């Protein structure tokens, strides 16, 4: 049961982040979703687009993080990490993802506005000119968010494995086994 809880916590953390992130993204540039993606339900509501894309875009991130995280924390050995241990690290991970997504978006916006990375055809013709910078900003922001989630997940899994090894050494030392 604890194994499944770790996966569930990771999925909920990813989808919670995804809902806030995708809702804000849709409010910034609804065209990123309505013209650049196929929505499941035809809508221009940032709330509904956020809900759709938090599911489509982020549940699998949580599952891909949660499964190896649960393995690192629970499989083998006598010390097993409880699911509650992961709440703060998961929050920290997605705060970091948010900060890097904001940074990526700012860089993308600047790059488009200064002409270093203009919106390319065929997309440029389908979007209002005043939304080009916002579209490029969201493209860069999404790349940064998914990259940060991938690398941050790998780091969290490695950290968990290292923490668990340290816990095991402490327990064995306290028992006089080392």
N, C-alpha and C positions, 0 to 999 in steps of 0.2 A: 504493500500500500504506500509506503514512504517513497519508493521508487517512482510510482505514478504521480505522487504529489509534487515531486521535484519537477517532473516534466510539466505538470499542470501549472505550477508557479511560473515557469519559464514562458509557457504559452500565454498565460494571462499578463505577464509583464510585457511581453512583446506586443500583444494586441492592445493593451492599455496605452503603451507608447504610440503604437500605430494609429489608434483612434485619434489621439490628440494631434499627432504629427500630420496625418492625412487630412484631418478637418481643417487645420491651419493652412496646409498646402492648398486645399480646395478654395479656401477663402482668399488666398493670395492670387491664385490664377486658376479659375475653374476650367479654363480651356485646356490646361495640362491633362485633365481627366476626361473632359467631354470630347475633345478633338484628338488628343494624344493616346487615349486608351478607349477600350470598349467597356462602358459601365454595364454591370449586370442589370441595373434598373435605370432607365432613362431619367435622369434628374440633374439639376444644376445646384442642388442644395449642398452646401459644404458639409453639413451634418450627415446627410445620407451618403455623400461620396466618401466622407471620412469613415463611416461605418463599413461601407463596401470594401474599401481598400485597406482598412485595418485588418479585415478578415483575409482578403485575397493576398495582400502583400506582407502580412506579418505573422500569421499563425504558424506558418512553416518555419519562420526564423526561430520562433519560440520552441517548436518541436525539434528542430535541428540543434538548438542549443541544449534543450532540456534532456534529451536522450543521452548524449555523452556526458553531460553534467551529472546525471543520475548514476551512470556507470562509474564515473570517477569518485562519486561520493558514497556509493552503496555496495558495489560488487566486490566480493573478496575481502579478506582481512577481517580482523575482529572489531576494528573501529569503523563504524558507519556513521556518516554525517546525517543529521536530522534535516528534514526539509526546511524548517524555520531558519536554519543557518543561512540559507540562500536568499532570503528576502532582501536584506540590505545590499549584498553584492549585485543582485539583479537590478535593484533601483539605481545603484551607482553606475552600472553598465549602461542603462538606458538614459540616464542623465548625460553621460559622456557621449552616447550616440546623438542625443539631441544637440549638444554643443557643437559636435563635429558637423552635423547636418546644417546647423545655422551658419557655421563657418564656410562650408561648401557652397551653400546658397549665396552667401555674400560674395564669395570669389566669383561664382558664375554670373551673378548680376553685374558685378564690376567688369568682368571680361566681355559681356555682351554690350554694355553701355559704352565701353571704350573702343569697341570694334575689334577687339582681340579674338573674340569668339562669337560672331553673330549667329543668329538662328539660321540654319541652313535650309535650303530648298530640299525636298518639296514641302517641308513643314512651314516655312516662312510665309508662303502664299495663303495658307489656310488660317492663319492667326492674325488678329488685329495687331497692327504695328506697335501700339502702346503696351501690348502684353508680351512682346518678344523677350525683354529682359527678365520678366517674371517667369516665363516658361523656361528659359535657360537656367535661371537661378534654381528652379525646382528640379530640373534635370541633374544639375550638379549636386544639389542638396540630397536627392535620393541616392545618387551614387555614393556620396559621403556617408549617408546613414547606413546603407546596406554594407558598405566596406567596414565601417566602424563596428557594426553588429557582428560581422564575421570575425574580424580580428579580435574584438573584445570578448567574444564567446570563446575563442581559442585560448585567450589569456585567462579567462575565468575558469575554464576546465583545467588548464595546467596549474593554476593557483590552488584549485580544489584538491587536485592530486597531491600537490606539495604539502598543503595544510594537513591532509589526511595522514600522510607519511609522518609529519611532525607530531600529530596527535598520537599515532601508534608508538613512536619512539618515547614520548612522554609517559604513556601508560606502561610500557615495558620497563622503563627506567624506574618508575615508581614501584613496580613489583620486584625490582632487582634483577630483571631478566637481561639487562645489557651489561 
